[in-house]
């Protein structure tokens, strides 16, 4: 039986890290968190996307590559389930939007080489929400670099995520993708909403005969 490897994905501010932490604590999964604040180019990126996009995306790609290689070794050594608050596919979503076509062509080639034998999740939880909801949540958490995120940028990001997830499900029928609408449920402040998500996760683990 496979060991569960769940990744939580969705646009900025949708609650990926919060839900990943809860799943980790509830089901005793190892928590893998993406490196965000450590990116030295992020402030500059939101000030001038065109100028700093390649450096920003390459930093994220290299660090996520290292993290996922390490987690592959961790799973093999410990046989313990893992939940991550990102999937490396998000690199393509952001890079395609921000990089010029020639730079994206080069970037995608590097991405494909690095990820060709990378460990894949067996479940992806896709969180999504309206731009209004996302902008409110971004403002509430108060990260300095996120204050520079424009509404226009978020509107396009939401569209990009929906399109990418739709294509991902068709290309990876072996990976279960679970959708949750962040406008309809607030799992951080509403216990009933949270329990619905946790019940779905538990039922998924049972149906897929994962090894706990």
Secondary structure as GFF3:
##gff-version 3
##sequence-region A 1 212
A	DSSP	beta_strand	5	9	.	.	.	ID=ss1
A	DSSP	alpha_helix	16	27	.	.	.	ID=ss2
A	DSSP	beta_strand	30	32	.	.	.	ID=ss3
A	DSSP	alpha_helix	42	47	.	.	.	ID=ss4
A	DSSP	alpha_helix	49	78	.	.	.	ID=ss5
A	DSSP	beta_strand	82	84	.	.	.	ID=ss6
A	DSSP	alpha_helix	90	98	.	.	.	ID=ss7
A	DSSP	alpha_helix	101	115	.	.	.	ID=ss8
A	DSSP	beta_strand	123	128	.	.	.	ID=ss9
A	DSSP	alpha_helix	131	141	.	.	.	ID=ss10
A	DSSP	three_ten_helix	145	148	.	.	.	ID=ss11
A	DSSP	alpha_helix	151	171	.	.	.	ID=ss12
A	DSSP	beta_strand	176	181	.	.	.	ID=ss13
A	DSSP	alpha_helix	191	207	.	.	.	ID=ss14
###
